[in-house]
């Protein structure tokens, strides 16, 4: 019997809520309460993919985060591993998963120079590539996260947000985004705005929300990078046995605090995946 893993971020007034226990959470699957079979907060290893948009407009932001990357990655723990992928029109792996965080910090600056991935930007295709890499190379158990740095300016061809979210869910991966520039979430595509239904605008905010991640508008990419790494590392991991269901069916997941925990943190906000596809 497979387990459903639910990665949860808890904040109150945008501040991290730490120190919660297993009995502080209520998890439902299609509305039915589930018994948690495992719970952790920071004890499990983390596999993290840094997905860097290296199109021309983004290079200055990568330079900024590279200058403070060592401090940002200091939030991670000895068993954690980081991979670096870069993309524009296509994507490439710059660094495979590594627990050498000092070397990873150095590699961020090199990532811009070492790859020819075209001039246009294909965000959804790059995220799918990252999800597939995660599924193939992440360690068993533990947490999985992607952190993208991009300006969110991209059109996808025959690759919808829904398809991307499905691949992220298959890989048990939380998607997070640092969005530079105007960081305006696009409206849902309409025939008048986009007469070709095969073309849809990028929306990393949607990908983040549906997988339980966060997105932030970055005026200073380096400061946002530090904060996002800390928040990714401060999430709770809950797991329960997957109920019987038709393979491929989408199952809705709900996560809430118990009444007692809610009294202690009345303004708490929880971010978690909205569901999964039954195996």
C-alpha positions as CSV (number, residue, x, y, z in Angstrom):
1,X,0.0,0.0,0.0
2,X,1.4,3.3,-1.1
3,X,1.5,6.3,1.2
4,X,0.3,9.8,0.3
5,X,2.8,12.4,1.3
6,X,1.5,15.9,2.1
7,X,4.1,18.7,2.4
8,X,2.6,21.6,4.5
9,X,3.8,25.1,5.2
10,X,2.1,26.9,8.2
11,X,2.4,30.7,8.5
12,X,0.7,33.3,10.6
13,X,0.9,36.9,9.4
14,X,3.5,35.6,6.9
15,X,5.7,34.4,9.8
16,X,6.6,30.7,10.0
17,X,4.7,28.7,12.6
18,X,7.2,26.2,14.1
19,X,6.8,23.5,16.8
20,X,3.5,22.0,15.8
21,X,3.0,18.3,16.5
22,X,1.3,15.4,14.6
23,X,-1.9,15.8,16.7
24,X,-2.2,19.5,15.6
25,X,-3.2,18.5,12.1
26,X,-6.3,17.0,10.5
27,X,-5.9,15.5,7.0
28,X,-8.8,14.4,4.8
29,X,-8.9,12.5,1.5
30,X,-12.1,13.1,-0.5
31,X,-13.5,14.6,2.8
32,X,-12.8,11.5,4.9
33,X,-10.4,12.0,7.9
34,X,-7.1,10.0,7.5
35,X,-4.8,8.5,10.1
36,X,-1.3,9.9,9.8
37,X,1.3,7.1,9.7
38,X,4.3,9.4,9.7
39,X,5.1,13.0,10.7
40,X,8.2,15.1,10.6
41,X,9.3,18.7,10.6
42,X,12.9,19.2,9.3
43,X,14.1,15.6,10.2
44,X,13.6,14.2,6.7
45,X,16.1,14.9,3.9
46,X,15.3,17.4,1.2
47,X,15.9,17.1,-2.5
48,X,15.8,20.6,-4.0
49,X,16.0,21.7,-7.7
50,X,17.0,25.2,-8.4
51,X,15.4,25.9,-11.8
52,X,17.0,29.1,-13.2
53,X,15.7,31.1,-16.2
54,X,18.9,32.2,-17.9
55,X,17.3,34.2,-20.7
56,X,18.9,37.6,-21.2
57,X,16.7,39.6,-18.9
58,X,17.3,37.2,-16.0
59,X,21.1,37.1,-15.9
60,X,21.5,40.1,-13.5
61,X,19.1,38.4,-11.0
62,X,21.1,35.1,-11.1
63,X,24.3,37.2,-10.4
64,X,22.5,38.7,-7.3
65,X,21.5,35.3,-5.8
66,X,24.9,33.8,-6.5
67,X,26.6,36.5,-4.3
68,X,24.5,35.4,-1.3
69,X,23.9,31.8,-2.2
70,X,26.2,30.4,0.5
71,X,24.2,32.1,3.2
72,X,20.9,31.1,1.7
73,X,21.9,27.4,1.4
74,X,23.1,27.5,5.0
75,X,19.4,26.9,5.9
76,X,19.8,23.4,4.5
77,X,21.0,20.4,6.5
78,X,23.8,17.9,5.9
79,X,21.7,15.2,4.3
80,X,20.0,17.7,1.9
81,X,20.8,17.6,-1.8
82,X,20.5,20.4,-4.4
83,X,20.5,20.1,-8.2
84,X,20.7,23.0,-10.6
85,X,18.8,23.2,-13.9
86,X,18.8,26.1,-16.4
87,X,16.4,26.9,-19.1
88,X,15.2,29.3,-21.8
89,X,13.9,27.6,-25.0
90,X,15.2,24.2,-23.7
91,X,16.4,23.0,-20.4
92,X,19.6,21.4,-19.2
93,X,21.0,20.0,-16.0
94,X,23.9,22.1,-14.8
95,X,24.6,20.2,-11.6
96,X,23.2,16.8,-10.6
97,X,21.9,16.3,-7.0
98,X,24.8,17.0,-4.6
99,X,25.1,17.5,-0.9
100,X,28.2,19.7,-1.3
101,X,26.3,22.9,-0.7
102,X,29.4,25.1,-0.9
103,X,30.1,23.9,-4.4
104,X,26.5,24.3,-5.3
105,X,26.7,28.0,-4.2
106,X,29.7,28.4,-6.5
107,X,28.0,26.7,-9.4
108,X,25.0,29.1,-9.5
109,X,27.2,31.9,-11.0
110,X,28.7,29.5,-13.6
111,X,25.3,28.3,-14.7
112,X,24.7,31.4,-16.9
113,X,27.9,30.9,-18.9
114,X,28.0,27.2,-19.4
115,X,24.8,26.6,-21.5
116,X,23.3,27.4,-24.8
117,X,19.5,26.9,-24.3
118,X,18.2,29.3,-26.9
119,X,16.6,32.7,-26.7
120,X,12.9,32.3,-26.2
121,X,11.5,31.1,-22.8
122,X,9.5,27.9,-22.3
123,X,8.6,27.8,-18.6
124,X,6.1,24.9,-18.6
125,X,8.3,22.6,-20.6
126,X,11.2,23.4,-18.2
127,X,9.1,22.6,-15.1
128,X,8.0,19.3,-16.6
129,X,11.6,18.4,-17.3
130,X,12.5,19.3,-13.7
131,X,9.6,17.1,-12.4
132,X,10.8,14.2,-14.5
133,X,14.4,14.7,-13.2
134,X,13.1,14.7,-9.7
135,X,11.1,11.5,-10.2
136,X,14.1,9.8,-11.7
137,X,16.9,11.0,-9.3
138,X,15.4,12.0,-5.9
139,X,16.1,9.8,-3.0
140,X,13.4,7.6,-1.4
141,X,11.2,9.4,1.2
142,X,12.0,12.9,2.3
143,X,10.8,16.2,0.9
144,X,11.0,17.3,-2.7
145,X,10.8,20.9,-3.9
146,X,11.5,23.0,-7.0
147,X,12.4,26.7,-6.7
148,X,12.2,28.6,-10.0
149,X,13.7,32.0,-10.6
150,X,11.9,33.6,-13.6
151,X,10.1,36.7,-14.9
152,X,7.1,34.5,-15.8
153,X,7.1,35.9,-19.3
154,X,6.5,32.9,-21.5
155,X,3.9,31.2,-23.8
156,X,3.4,27.5,-23.7
157,X,2.5,25.4,-26.8
158,X,0.2,22.4,-26.2
159,X,1.3,22.2,-22.5
160,X,-1.3,23.5,-20.1
161,X,-0.8,24.3,-16.4
162,X,-3.0,21.3,-15.6
163,X,-0.6,18.9,-17.4
164,X,2.3,20.5,-15.6
165,X,0.7,20.2,-12.2
166,X,-0.1,16.5,-12.8
167,X,3.6,15.9,-13.5
168,X,4.6,17.7,-10.3
169,X,2.0,15.7,-8.3
170,X,3.4,12.4,-9.7
171,X,6.8,13.5,-8.5
172,X,5.5,14.4,-5.0
173,X,7.1,17.8,-5.6
174,X,6.2,21.2,-4.2
175,X,6.7,24.0,-6.7
176,X,7.9,27.5,-5.5
177,X,8.7,30.6,-7.5
178,X,10.7,33.8,-7.2
179,X,9.2,36.1,-9.9
180,X,11.1,39.2,-11.0
181,X,9.8,42.1,-13.0
182,X,6.2,43.1,-12.9
183,X,5.1,39.7,-11.5
184,X,1.6,40.1,-12.7
185,X,-0.5,36.9,-12.6
186,X,-2.0,36.4,-16.1
187,X,-5.8,36.2,-16.5
188,X,-7.1,32.8,-17.6
189,X,-6.8,32.6,-21.4
190,X,-9.8,33.5,-23.5
191,X,-10.5,32.9,-27.2
192,X,-10.4,36.7,-27.7
193,X,-7.0,37.1,-26.0
194,X,-5.5,33.9,-27.3
195,X,-7.4,32.7,-30.4
196,X,-5.0,29.7,-30.8
197,X,-6.1,27.3,-27.9
198,X,-2.7,25.6,-28.1
199,X,-1.0,28.7,-26.8
200,X,-1.3,29.6,-23.1
201,X,0.6,32.2,-21.0
202,X,2.9,31.0,-18.3
203,X,1.5,31.2,-14.7
204,X,4.0,30.0,-12.1
205,X,1.7,31.4,-9.4
206,X,-0.9,28.8,-10.4
207,X,1.6,26.0,-10.3
208,X,2.8,27.1,-6.8
209,X,-0.7,27.4,-5.4
210,X,-1.9,24.0,-6.6
211,X,1.1,22.1,-5.4
212,X,1.1,23.8,-2.0
213,X,4.2,26.0,-2.7
214,X,4.7,29.7,-2.5
215,X,5.5,32.4,-4.9
216,X,7.0,35.8,-4.2
217,X,7.5,39.0,-6.2
218,X,11.2,39.8,-6.0
219,X,12.4,43.3,-5.9
220,X,15.7,41.9,-4.6
221,X,16.2,38.4,-5.9
222,X,19.0,37.7,-3.4
223,X,16.8,38.5,-0.3
224,X,13.9,36.5,-1.6
225,X,16.2,33.6,-2.4
226,X,17.4,33.4,1.2
227,X,13.8,33.6,2.6
228,X,12.4,31.0,0.2
229,X,15.1,28.5,1.1
230,X,14.4,28.9,4.8
231,X,10.7,28.5,4.2
232,X,11.1,25.4,2.0
233,X,13.2,23.8,4.8
234,X,10.6,24.7,7.5
235,X,7.7,22.7,6.1
236,X,5.9,19.8,7.8
237,X,5.7,16.4,6.2
238,X,2.6,14.3,6.8
239,X,1.8,10.9,5.3
240,X,-1.2,8.5,5.3
241,X,-2.0,5.2,3.6
242,X,-3.6,5.8,0.2
243,X,-7.3,4.7,0.3
244,X,-8.5,2.3,-2.4
245,X,-9.4,4.2,-5.6
246,X,-9.5,3.7,-9.3
247,X,-6.0,4.1,-10.8
248,X,-5.5,7.5,-12.3
249,X,-8.5,9.1,-10.4
250,X,-7.8,12.5,-8.9
251,X,-8.2,12.5,-5.1
252,X,-8.8,15.8,-3.2
253,X,-6.7,16.4,-0.1
254,X,-7.5,18.8,2.7
255,X,-5.2,19.9,5.5
256,X,-6.3,21.9,8.5
257,X,-5.3,22.6,12.1
258,X,-7.3,21.0,15.0
259,X,-9.6,23.2,17.0
260,X,-7.1,23.4,19.8
261,X,-4.2,24.4,17.5
262,X,-6.4,26.9,15.7
263,X,-7.1,28.6,19.0
264,X,-3.4,29.0,19.5
265,X,-2.8,30.2,16.0
266,X,-6.2,31.8,14.9
267,X,-4.7,33.5,11.8
268,X,-2.7,30.5,10.6
269,X,-2.6,29.8,6.9
270,X,-1.7,26.4,5.5
271,X,-0.3,25.6,2.1
272,X,-0.4,22.1,0.9
273,X,-1.1,20.2,-2.4
274,X,-4.7,20.2,-3.4
275,X,-4.7,16.5,-4.3
276,X,-3.0,13.6,-6.1
277,X,-3.7,10.9,-8.7
278,X,-4.4,7.5,-7.4
279,X,-1.9,4.7,-8.3
